[in-house]
Amino acid sequence: MSAKDEIAALIAFNAQLARLLVANGHAKPEEIEAALDTAWHLLPDSTRPASEQTIDRLREAINGNFIA
């Protein structure tokens, strides 16, 4: 499995986890957004460019399902 495939699998897993938290009433979509923003600010500067793309993809995956 390539690194790109591993990242895609990680994004899918985290998006599913976030959807389950929201569906079961354990979190609100805006709380997931806040957690993503917090995670972003805690990352070292050297990892932010790649991480920003990953977090943006995770946010898109999660938000796409919140709207449905």
ABEGO torsion letter per residue (X at the ends): XBAAAAAAAAAAAAAAAAAAAAAAGABBAAAAAAAAAAAAAABBAAAAAAAAAAAAAAAAAAAAAAAX
